[in-house]
Amino acid sequence: MAMKKPYRIKTIREFHKFRGLPAPEHPLISVIDYASIKHSDESNAMSWVLDFYAISLKKSSHTNFGYGYQQCDFDEGSLFFMAPNQVFRVEVDKNHVPVNSGWILLIHPDFIWGTALAKTIKQYDFFGYAVNEALFLSPKEESIINGIIQSIQQEYQANIDKFSKQIIGTHIENLLSYSERFYNRQFITRGKVNHQILERLEMLLTDYFNSDDLEIKGLPSVQYVSEELNVSQSYLGRLLRVLTGQNTQQHIHEKLIEKAKEELSTSSLSVSEIAYVLGFEHSQSFSKFFKAKTKRTPLEFRQSFN
């Protein structure tokens, strides 16, 4: 069956209308109570594309949320971030009436245009995370986030003046900063899950560099590694930086250097042959890479064992 074309929503007003909500109090920013959203057969199992940012804290029964090929439920509640032009879907169990709580914050890019936030908002990796990489909040953290959302809502519901945009922008920056802090906490406290990812990464790279057709496959890319681990590139990179101080590319390079050292110290292959075996097209590139990582040329490293 052919996939239906995602339904694009260009404005916050259009989102309100489609969800059976009153017109937004501000055309470029809105906080919506999930309990007030009306579900319909038309919107069930529909794919969406928004032209604005969406940050949501949702707890729901009998509702699944999909992002790309990932899917999860909201029974426990989680904080999820979406940037413009990302595809997502909501699926409601037709045999049950969903019970929703929480909120969704919608921010149109025009609201932050010309402010410092227009640049900084793109620096937050979690807008590119998959749904199974959402932020799970402790009760204390949820209270902090909910307080910021209430402040945003109170500000745009008051009389709009020349200070409103700056004040709301500051609240949004605080929301994102706290979210970044809480993600760092999540990487550390969810040790079992995250260390399983590290173990799988280690096994994946070991098997890759020990394969007989490495010279054909070439070096593994960050995209390849992320797809094999079933996590997004941005999430994996952030996880590794927090836990190990290195990003994904650095881990790949570290594993490659280990394999290169093994070949240089235990085999009789020439440097050119080793470079080819490791997936380098030119031995000069391999030598330059090896020296940049070890401060010695491949020959100098090999001679140190003789």
N, C-alpha and C positions, 0 to 999 in steps of 0.2 A: 504494500500500500504506500502510495506517495505521501511524503510529509507535507502537511499544510504549511503554507507560507505564514511566518510569524505575524502577529497583529501588532502594528507599530502605533505607539501612542506618543504624540509629539508634545503635548502640553499637559500641565498638571490639571487644568480644567477638564480636559478630555478624559483623564484618568478618573476624576471624580464622577463625571457623567456616566462613564461606562460601568463603574462600580455602584451606581445608584446612590451617590452621595450628593449633598448640597454643594453648590459652587464653592470653590476655595475662598478663604478670606483674604489670601494674598495670591496673586497669579503665578509667583515664581518660587514659593516655598509653602509647604503644607505638612502638618502632622495629622495623621489619620489614625483613629482608633479602629483596630482590626475588628472589634465586635460590631462596628457599624457597617462593615462592608457586606454587600449583598452578593450572594453567589447565584449563578444562573447556569442552565444547561449550555448556553452559548459560550460562557467563559470557562467551563470545565474542560480540563485537558487541552487548553489552548496555549500555544506558545506566544510569548510576548517579547517586544523590544521597546524599551523606553528611551526617549531622547533626553533623559535627565537622570540624576543620581537618585538612588534609593537606598536607605539604610533602615533595616527593620529588626525589631525584637518581637518575635512571634511565638506564641504557644497555641497549639491547635491540635485537636483530635480529628482523626479521619481525613487529614489533608496532607498531601505530599507535595514537596517543592522540588523542581528539577532545574538544573543548570548544566547545559551541555548534555553529557551522557551520565552525569551523577544525579543521585536522588536520595532524599532522606525525609524523615517526618519531623514534625515540630512538637511532638508530645512533651519533650523536656524544655523546649525553648532555647533559642540561640540568636546571636546577633550576626546579621548577614549584610554584606555590602555589595552594591551593584553600581557599575559605571554606565554611562550612556552607551547604547548600541549592543549591549550584551543580551543574549537570548535566554529566557527562562520560561518555565511553565508551572502552573498550579493544577493539581489534580485532586478533586473532591470525591470521596467515596459516596456514590449515589444511594447506598443503602443506609447511610447514617447522616444525621444533621451535624455539620461541623460546629464545634464550640471553640471560638477564637478569642484570644486576648493578646494584648500587646499593642504595638504601634508601628507605623511606617512613616519615615521622614522622607519627603520628596524635595529635591533641590534642583531647580533648573539651572543649567550653566550660566544663563543670562544674569542670575542673581549674584553670582560671584565674579562675573566678568569685570576686569579692571581692578580687582583687589589682589592682595598677596595670596589669598586662598586659591585663586585660579591656578597658580603655579604649584603650590604645596599639596593640593588635594591629589594631584597626579603622582605624587611621590609615595603615597601609601599603597604598599603591595596588596593589602587585603581586598582592594577593589577588584583584583584579578583572581581571587581565590575561588575554588569550586565550592559547591554547596556542602560537601562533606568536610570542608575545612573551615566551617563557621566558627565563631567565637562563642564558647560556652561560659556564661558569667556566673560567678558566685553571687549569693544574695546581696552582699555588700557592694559588689561591682555593679550589679543590676540597679541598685538604689542610686548610685552615682550617675549612671547613664540616664536613668529615668528623670533625675533632677535636672540634668542639662536639657533634655527634651522639653520638659515643662517650661523651662526658662525661654527656650526658643519660641514655643507656642504663645506664651504670655506676651512676648515682645512684639510679634507680628499681629497679635490681636489687639494691642494697644494702638493709640494714634500713631500712625507712621510719620516719622520726621527724618531729618537729615542724619540723625545718629543711629537710626534703627538698623540699617544695613551693616554698619560697622559692629554694632553690639551683637547682632545675630551671627555675623561672621566669626566673631570671637568665640561664641558658644559652640559653633560648628568645629572650629579648630580645637577647642577643649575636648569635644566629643571624640574627634579623631586621635588626639594625643592620648587620651585615656584608653581608647581602643587598642592603640599600638602597645601601650604598657601592658594591658591585659592579655594581648596575644603573646607577648614575651613570657608572661607568667604561665600561660597555657602550654607553651612549648616545654617549659621546665617541669610543671606539675603533672602533665599527662605523660610521665616518663615512659611507661610501658609501651604505649602506642608509638611514641616518637622514636624510642630506641629500636623498636621493630623496624621502623623505616630505615634507620641507620644500618641495621644488620642486613636488611634486604639490599640496600645500596652497596654495601661491602661485597656481598655475594654476587650481585649483578656485575660489578666492575671486575671482580676476580675472574668470573666465568668469561666475561667479554675479552679480557686481555690474555686469557689462556686459550682462546679458541684458535683453531688452525687457519682460519681464513681472515685473520685480523688485517692482513695487508690488503684484502679486497674490501672489507667493510669500512676501513678507515677508523679514525678516532670516534668514540661515541659522543654525540651531541647532548647538550642539556635537555633538549626536547625529547630525545630518545630515552634518556634516563628517567625523566619525569613521567613519560607515558608508560614505561615499564613498571614504575612504582605506583601508577594510578594516582598521582597527585599533580597539581599544577606546578609550573616552573617557578612561579613567584613564591608559592608556599614552601616548596622544597628548599629554595635558596635561603629564605628567611629562617626556616627551621634549622638548617645547617649552620648559618651564621650565629644564631643564638646558642646552639649546643656545642659547636666546635670552633667557631671563629672563622670558618672558611665557607665560601659559597660553593655551589655545585660544580662550577668549572674548575675551581681549585682542587676539589676532591678528585675529579677526573684526572687532572694533571698529576696529582700526588700518586695516584694509583699507576699512572703511566710511567712515572719516574721509578717507582718500585720495580716494575717489570723491566725497564731498561737496565737498571742496576743488576737485576738478576741475570739478564742475558750477557751483560758486559763482564760479569764476574764468574760465570759458570760455563759459558759457551765459547766455541772457537770461531764464531761468526765474525766477520769484519764489521766495522761501524756502519758501513753502507748497507750491509745485509741486515743488520739489526734494525736500522732505520726503516728499511722496507718491510720487515716483519711486523714492526709496530705501527705501520700504516702511514708512514711519512713518504711523500713522493720524492723528496730530495734529502740526501744525507746532511747537506748543509743546514737545512731547516731543523733537523733532529739535533745536530750538534749545538746550534744556537739555542734551541729550547732547553736542552740538557744543561748547558752552562748557565743559563739564566736562572734555572731552578736550583742548581747545586754549587755554583761558583767554580766548577771544573768542567773541562771538556770531557767527552766520552773516553778519549784516549788516556787523559790524565787519571780519570777514575779507574780505568782498567789497569794502568801501570802501577797503581797503588796496591794492587793485589799480587804483584810479581816481585 
